[in-house]
Amino acid sequence: MLEIFTQPEAWIALLTLTFLEIVLGIDNIIFISMVSGKLPKEQQPKARMVGLSLALIMRLILLSMISYITQLTQPITELFGYAITWRDLILFVGGLFLIAKSTKELHHKVTDVEHEVTAKAYNSFAKAIFQIIVLDLIFSFDSILTAIGLTDQLILMIIAVIISIIIMMVFAGKISDFINKYPTLQVLALSFLILIGFTLILEVEALGIHIPKGYIYFAVFFSLAVETININATKKRKKNEASA
């Protein structure tokens, strides 16, 4: 098994796969940040770590079931003449859940509805973790399908997944704090999650629509960069007005 690391192609595949796993994990971090941000401050780091740990466990479990995962892309029934697979059903349901959840939170932001964080609140720690588990499953499934499409070496997939999750754990806190600090970024992040939900639905093979994920993530990074510049410009303007 270790002989594979003597091949340059293996290292290239590992670096490429690790990078893609990190990029594909951005939407996961945004969702975890959104959910954990509604918890008491002292519970937020724990929720993020639990969420990303569950993401790692799910990815490793799915990797151990590669032969079964590939079978999920086989047709199980037909609807209006189109073949339907388990993969289609998982992505469709996950996309609907993400759209519904993000739309509801976006509505709360726009209407300025405040939520009380109590043991019985909608966003209790247990319910927050449940939401994270549901989306972790969807994102993990999509992530593993990407890994399978890039390499047939299980060891490379496992290493790439572990490295990517560790990197996300290191930076999740800073990303979450940054997003939750600015209301405009929260709205932007929720809008991205709605967009990602739509792309998950469009990934259903029966629809025959494929949107390269590179376009989606470029739009995400570009918009975040523009909003960050806008936030810094606003800060400087307020500072100049205060000192005038």
N, C-alpha and C positions, 0 to 999 in steps of 0.2 A: 504493500500500500504506500509506503514512504518513498518508493522509487519514483512516484509521479512527480515529486518535488524536484527532481533532477532535470525536469523538462521545462524549458522557458515558457512553453504554451500554458502550462499549469499555473504558473505565477501570474501570467497575463489574465487568465480566466479568473483566478482568485481575486485579483485587484479589481477587475471589471465587475465581478459579481458583488464584491463587498461595497463598491461605490453605488451600484444599483440598489442594493438592499438598504443602504442609508437613505438614498433619495426616495425609495418607495416607503420608507418608514416615517418620512416627514408628516404625511397626513395622519399617521397614527399618533405622533407626538402632538400635533395640533388638537386632535380629538381628546387625547388624555389631558392636555393642558386646559381645554375648555371644561371638561367634567371635573377635574381636580380643583380648578379655580373657584368652584362654587362651594367647596368644602372649607371648614375652618383652617386657618393658616397652618396650624401645627400638623394637620392631617394631609396636607397637599403633597409634601415630599414622599410620604409613605404611599399615597395613592399612585404617584408617578412610578415609583420603584416597583410596586406590586404590578401595575399595569404592564410595564416593560418586561418584568420577569415572566409574567404570564405569556407575553408575546414570544419570548425566547423559548419557553417550554412548549408552546403550541407549534412553533416552527420546527423544533427538534422532533416532536411527535409526528408531525406531518412528513418530515423527511424520512423517518423510520418506516413510513407507510407509502413510500413512493410508488410501489407497484399498484397499490390500491388507488392512490391519488390519480394516476394516469388513467385508470378505468373510469373515473368520474367524468371524463371528457367524452365517454361513449354514450350514444343516444339511449335514453330509457323509455321515451314515448314520443308521440308526435302531436303537434297542436297546429291546426290549420295548415297541415302539410309540411311543417317545419319540425326538425328533430330537436328535442329538448334533452339536455343533460343535467346531471346533478350540479355540475359547475355553473350552468346557467341559472339554476334555481337559487344556489347559494349567493351568487353575485347579484341577482335581481332582488332578493329579499334584503340583502345587506345594503344595497343601494337605496332601497325604499326607507329602510331604518335610518340611514345616515341623513337622507333628505328631510325626513319627518323630524328627527331630533334637532338638526341644525336650523331648520325653518322655525321651529318652536322657540329655540334659544334666540334666534335673530329677532323674532317678534318681541320677545321680552326685552331685548336690548333697545329696540326702536321705540317701544311704548314705555320704556323706563320702569318696567315692573320689577320690583325687588322681591327676592325670595329669602325667607327666614331659614337659616341653617340650624335645624334641630334634629333630634333623634328620629322624629317622625317625618321630617321633610323629604321632599322628592329626591333631593340630592344627598341623602345620608351616605355614609361611607360604603355600606354594604351595597346600596343601589348603584352608587358610582362605579364600584368595582364590577358589578354585573354588566353595566353598560360597556365598560372597557373590555370585558371578556367577549361580549358579542362582537364588537368591532375588531378586536384582536383576531378573532377567528376568521373574519372576512379578509382582513388585510394579510394575515398569515397565509391564507389559502392563495391569494393573488401573488404574494411574494414567492411562495414555493413553486408555483407554476412558472414564474419568471426564471427561477434558478434551474428548474428542469430543462427549460428551453435553451439555457446557455451552456450547460455542461452535463455530462452523464456520470461525473465523479462525485460520489456521495460525500467523501471527506472534504472536498473543496466547498461544497454547499454548506456543510456543518460549520467549518471554520469561518466562512464568510458571514453566516448568520450570527454566530457568536460575537465576532468582531464588530459587526454593525450595531448589534443591540448594546454592547458595552459602550461604544461611542455615543449612542443615543442616550444612554443612562447618564453619561458624564455631562452632556450638554442639555438634557431635558429640563433641568431646573432653570437654567438661564433663559432658555427659549420660552418656557412657561411663564416665568416672571415678566419677561419682556412683553409677551402677548397680553397678559392679564393687566399690565400696568396702564395700557392705553386703550380706551374704548374703541377708537377707530380701527386698531389692529384686531380687536376681538370681532368686530363686525366683518372685517376683511377675511379673517380666518374662518368664520362661520360661512361666509359666501363661498370660500374655496371648498369647504366640506360639502356644501350643496352641489357644487360643480363636480366634485369627485364622486358623489353619490350618483349623479347622472351618468358619468363615464362608466361606473360599475354596471349600471343597467344596460348601457349601450354595448357592453362587452358580451352580452347574451348573443350566442352564435346565430340564433334564429333571426335576429334583427339585421344581420349582415353589415353592421356598422363597426368600423374600427378607428378609434382616435389614438394616434401615437401619444404615449404618455409624456414623451419629451415636450410636446407642445403645452400640455397641462402644467407641468412643473416649471417650465420656463415662464409661463404667465404668472404662476404663484411667486416665484423668486423676483421677477421683475416688479410686480405690484408691491411686494413687501419692501423692495429696495426704494421704490418711489415714495411709499408712505413713510419709511424711515427718514428719508431726506426731508419730507414735509414736516415731520415731528421735530427734527433738529432745527429746521428753519423757524418753526413756531416758537420753540424755546428761545432761540437767539433774539427773535423780535420782541418777545415779552421781557427778556432780560434787558434789552436796549431801552424799552419803554420805561421800565422800572428805574433805570439809572439816569434817565433823562430828567 
